[in-house]
Amino acid sequence: MSSAYIPAGDGLWRATELTRGPWDPGHQHAGPPIALLARQIERAAAPLGLTHVARLTANLFRPIPIAELRIDVQTDYAGRNAAHFSATLYAEGKDVVRCTALVQREADLPIPQDLPGHPLPRAPQAPEASPPGRFPYGTGKRGYPDLVETRVAQGKFFRGPSAIWFRLRHALVAGEAPTPIERVTVAADSGNGISAILDFSRYVFVNSDLTVNLLRRPEGEWICIEAQTLLGPASGGLAEARIYDATGLVGRSTQSLALRAR
C-alpha cells in the first residue's frame, strides 16, 4: 500500500512522491511532514498518560526536500496534566522544521448543555453531501493531491473563503492507521491554498508557519478546513481556519503568509 513515509530504520524516514507540494517538484507539501512530527510528539506523550494534542505550532525554516528525514523529540516540561514538547525535522543535514506542542491529559467532565456559544457550530455541509473537488494546480507528477481525497462543503478552490473536507487516501506511515492529529495537520496546512485570493500563476503566497489549536480530539476519517485568506499592504498575509469533524467544531488554525510576485 502506498504511504507518505516509509520507515528507514535508525530513526530515519523516507519521503515518497505522495508528499510533493505545489511550489517545487522536488519539495514536500508541509502538511505531511508536520503530521509526521505530530506523530512523534504524540508517541512521546503517550507514556505520560497525555493523549490530547491541544496546540501544535510548526515553524518552517526551509523548503522540505523529498528525501530521507530524521526527527528529534524533546520533553521540555512534563507536569501531571500537561506537558510541552519540541521536535525538529532534519533533511540533507539541515534542520528544516521545528515544532512545539502542548499535550494534555483527558478526563470525562460533563458540562452544561446551555452554555453561551453552544452547541458548537458544524461544518457548512456534511462530507457525504459535498461534491468531490481537486486542487487546481499540478506539477505533472504524483503528489499531495493524490495523498488526500477532497470534497467541497462551501465555496471553490482558490476562489476565496471556502470549506473543504479532507480524507487521507493513503497512510501517512506505511502499515499504520492515521491518528486524529495526523489527519488534522495533513489538512490544516492547506488553508492558505484552498482560500487563496491571488492568482497562483502570478503570485507566491507561502506560509512559514502553522499553528493548530484543538478543543478536543477529532473523530472519524474526514476533516473539514473552513478557511479564509487576509492580505496586508506590505507583502504579508494571514490564513485562518475553523477545523471540523463530522460532529462539529474541533479547533482553529492560522498561517503567516509571505507574498511575492513570480
Secondary structure by P-SEA (a helix, b strand, c coil): cccccccccccbbbbccccccccccccccaaaaaaaaaaaaaaaacccccccccbbbbbbcccccccbbbbbbbbccccccbbbbbbbbbccccccbbbbbbbbbbbbbbbbcccccccccccccccccccccccccccccccccccbbbbbcccccccccbbbbbbbcccccccccccaaaaaaaccccccccccccccccccccccbbbbbbcccccccbbbbbbbbbbcccccbbbbbbbbcccccccbbbbbbbbbcc
